[in-house]
Amino acid sequence: MSDALRRLHTLEGPAPVNAWVHDTGHWHVEVLPRLTVFAGIELGAGIYVNTLAPEDAAAALRNAC
């Protein structure tokens, strides 16, 4: 996780991050970087708008130092 956060901070700068530890059935960590301000659809419906294609985001993170 530290490597992923380091790469994210390389790309986006020191963005704030929320993290949760879930222990229902199996342990895992959910990480939510706060890169934008939530608007109507996110706040009202709980649906998050992804403005970057997952393939592009993965490629950028892979290439970050």
N, C-alpha and C positions, 0 to 999 in steps of 0.2 A: 504494500500500500504506500509506503514511503516513496518508492520509485515512481509510482503513478502520480502522486501528489507533487513530487519534484518536477516531473515532466509537465504537468498542468500549470504549475507556477512559472515554468520557463516560457510557456506559450502565452499565458494570460496575465502574468504578473501575480502579485500577492493577493489573490482572490480569497474571500472568506469561504469556509467550508463547514457544513454541518455533517455530523457522522452519528450513526446509531448502531448499537450492537443488538442483534436479534438472537434470541436463544430458543425460539419455538421450533422444536424438531431437530434443528442443527444450528450451530453457531455460525453467524456471518455478520459482516460489517457493511452497512449501506452508507455511501458517501454522496453528498449532494453539494457540489460547488455552487456558490451564489454568483453567477456571472451576469445575470440580468435582473431587472426588477419584475416581479410577478404582476400581471395585469388581470383583466376581467376573466378570461377563460381559465387561467390557472387558479385564481382565487375563488371564483364562483363555482366552477365545475370540478376542480381538482384534476384537470387535464393539463399536462405540461406540453408546451409547444417547443419542439426541437427545431431550431433554426439552422442547424448544421447536419448534413447527412452523416449517419454513423460511420460510413466507410471513410469519409474525409476526416472525421474526428480521430478515428483509429490511426489513420496514416500520419496525421500531424503528431499524435502522441508517440508513435513509434519513432519518428524522426527527431523528436526533441531530445536534447542532451540532458 
